[in-house]
């Protein structure tokens, strides 16, 4: 497998860091891969810019920081404006159509998905936006299986929330499948 470097970005309170931790844990615990995850966020606990780096590989990872990601997810305009220049040429850019207006001159596969709108229309609770985003990421990258994500979720959240999270994960996968080229 080629090493995959990802940056998930958005706003504090959107579950960006939680999604990155879940993704990395699924890769390590259920896919036999190596992973590192780190995060950075603004001084505000909620509402400030948030970034989480993830590196997934089947070989040793010697440096935990992502300099030029293969995959960049931006859930807010602020995150997009700040991070789109670091995306590796030809990489994958995933944005939420409600919150991000992209520049067409970015050298990337640009996937504009109605993540927030779909979550609200289908599930009605924005708290699972991050899990919907994970569904899109795993569908596009095919690094981690949905069952692996669900196993991690089962170990982290109350069982009464598993069905809602499964719906959000499946929704993200469906949105990505509709936008694959």
GIHU-V133022 format. One record per residue. N is the residue number from 0. PHI is phi in whole degrees, 0 to 359 (NA if undefined). OMEGA is omega in degrees with one decimal (* if undefined). Layout:
# GIHU-V133022
n->N phi->PHI omega->OMEGA
n->N phi->PHI omega->OMEGA
This chain:
# GIHU-V133022
n->0 phi->NA omega->174.8
n->1 phi->282 omega->178.9
n->2 phi->302 omega->179.1
n->3 phi->246 omega->179.2
n->4 phi->249 omega->-175.7
n->5 phi->232 omega->170.2
n->6 phi->231 omega->170.7
n->7 phi->260 omega->-178.4
n->8 phi->220 omega->-179.9
n->9 phi->177 omega->-177.1
n->10 phi->241 omega->175.8
n->11 phi->305 omega->-178.6
n->12 phi->100 omega->179.0
n->13 phi->273 omega->179.1
n->14 phi->82 omega->-179.4
n->15 phi->300 omega->-177.5
n->16 phi->294 omega->178.3
n->17 phi->301 omega->179.1
n->18 phi->299 omega->-179.9
n->19 phi->295 omega->178.8
n->20 phi->297 omega->179.3
n->21 phi->299 omega->-179.8
n->22 phi->299 omega->-178.7
n->23 phi->296 omega->178.6
n->24 phi->298 omega->179.0
n->25 phi->298 omega->179.7
n->26 phi->297 omega->-176.6
n->27 phi->284 omega->-171.7
n->28 phi->280 omega->-173.5
n->29 phi->234 omega->-179.1
n->30 phi->239 omega->179.6
n->31 phi->58 omega->178.8
n->32 phi->247 omega->172.2
n->33 phi->265 omega->178.9
n->34 phi->209 omega->167.9
n->35 phi->230 omega->-179.9
n->36 phi->220 omega->175.2
n->37 phi->219 omega->-177.0
n->38 phi->216 omega->174.9
n->39 phi->214 omega->178.1
n->40 phi->210 omega->-178.8
n->41 phi->292 omega->-177.2
n->42 phi->293 omega->178.8
n->43 phi->279 omega->178.6
n->44 phi->291 omega->177.9
n->45 phi->233 omega->176.1
n->46 phi->98 omega->178.8
n->47 phi->278 omega->179.3
n->48 phi->296 omega->-179.9
n->49 phi->233 omega->177.4
n->50 phi->220 omega->174.5
n->51 phi->228 omega->179.5
n->52 phi->262 omega->176.4
n->53 phi->225 omega->172.7
n->54 phi->237 omega->179.1
n->55 phi->239 omega->-178.3
n->56 phi->203 omega->172.5
n->57 phi->262 omega->174.9
n->58 phi->238 omega->-179.6
n->59 phi->299 omega->177.1
n->60 phi->246 omega->-173.7
n->61 phi->261 omega->-177.7
n->62 phi->222 omega->-170.7
n->63 phi->277 omega->-175.7
n->64 phi->264 omega->176.5
n->65 phi->268 omega->179.3
n->66 phi->267 omega->-176.7
n->67 phi->224 omega->-174.4
n->68 phi->290 omega->169.9
n->69 phi->282 omega->-177.6
n->70 phi->232 omega->176.9
n->71 phi->233 omega->175.9
n->72 phi->248 omega->178.8
n->73 phi->234 omega->-179.9
n->74 phi->257 omega->174.6
n->75 phi->222 omega->178.0
n->76 phi->296 omega->179.2
n->77 phi->302 omega->179.1
n->78 phi->295 omega->179.0
n->79 phi->299 omega->-178.8
n->80 phi->302 omega->-177.1
n->81 phi->282 omega->-168.6
n->82 phi->252 omega->-175.9
n->83 phi->301 omega->179.8
n->84 phi->294 omega->-177.7
n->85 phi->273 omega->-177.5
n->86 phi->297 omega->177.8
n->87 phi->301 omega->177.5
n->88 phi->307 omega->-177.9
n->89 phi->82 omega->-179.4
n->90 phi->289 omega->-178.5
n->91 phi->249 omega->177.5
n->92 phi->246 omega->178.0
n->93 phi->245 omega->178.9
n->94 phi->230 omega->175.5
n->95 phi->265 omega->-175.4
n->96 phi->297 omega->-179.1
n->97 phi->287 omega->-170.9
n->98 phi->252 omega->-172.2
n->99 phi->232 omega->170.6
n->100 phi->253 omega->-173.8
n->101 phi->271 omega->172.8
n->102 phi->266 omega->-176.2
n->103 phi->289 omega->-176.7
n->104 phi->271 omega->177.8
n->105 phi->284 omega->-179.4
n->106 phi->279 omega->-177.2
n->107 phi->200 omega->166.6
n->108 phi->284 omega->-175.7
n->109 phi->259 omega->-179.7
n->110 phi->243 omega->178.3
n->111 phi->266 omega->-175.2
n->112 phi->244 omega->176.8
n->113 phi->277 omega->-174.3
n->114 phi->298 omega->-176.0
n->115 phi->298 omega->-178.6
n->116 phi->301 omega->-179.3
n->117 phi->295 omega->177.4
n->118 phi->298 omega->-178.3
n->119 phi->292 omega->-179.8
n->120 phi->292 omega->-173.7
n->121 phi->268 omega->-172.9
n->122 phi->250 omega->176.5
n->123 phi->85 omega->-179.4
n->124 phi->228 omega->-177.3
n->125 phi->291 omega->-176.8
n->126 phi->298 omega->-178.7
n->127 phi->259 omega->176.6
n->128 phi->304 omega->-178.8
n->129 phi->296 omega->-180.0
n->130 phi->285 omega->174.1
n->131 phi->299 omega->177.4
n->132 phi->300 omega->177.8
n->133 phi->299 omega->177.5
n->134 phi->301 omega->177.8
n->135 phi->295 omega->-178.7
n->136 phi->298 omega->-177.5
n->137 phi->291 omega->177.1
n->138 phi->291 omega->-179.5
n->139 phi->289 omega->-172.9
n->140 phi->270 omega->-178.1
n->141 phi->56 omega->178.5
n->142 phi->269 omega->-176.2
n->143 phi->236 omega->179.1
n->144 phi->276 omega->179.5
n->145 phi->298 omega->178.6
n->146 phi->298 omega->178.9
n->147 phi->293 omega->176.7
n->148 phi->298 omega->-178.7
n->149 phi->296 omega->177.1
n->150 phi->296 omega->178.2
n->151 phi->293 omega->178.2
n->152 phi->301 omega->-180.0
n->153 phi->299 omega->179.8
n->154 phi->273 omega->-173.2
n->155 phi->245 omega->-174.4
n->156 phi->237 omega->176.8
n->157 phi->299 omega->-177.1
n->158 phi->301 omega->-179.9
n->159 phi->293 omega->179.4
n->160 phi->258 omega->-176.1
n->161 phi->295 omega->-179.3
n->162 phi->298 omega->179.4
n->163 phi->297 omega->178.8
n->164 phi->292 omega->176.7
n->165 phi->297 omega->177.3
n->166 phi->298 omega->-180.0
n->167 phi->294 omega->178.2
n->168 phi->298 omega->178.8
n->169 phi->297 omega->178.9
n->170 phi->299 omega->177.8
n->171 phi->298 omega->178.1
n->172 phi->296 omega->178.6
n->173 phi->295 omega->179.3
n->174 phi->299 omega->179.7
n->175 phi->294 omega->-179.7
n->176 phi->301 omega->179.9
n->177 phi->287 omega->-177.5
n->178 phi->247 omega->177.9
n->179 phi->284 omega->179.1
n->180 phi->242 omega->*
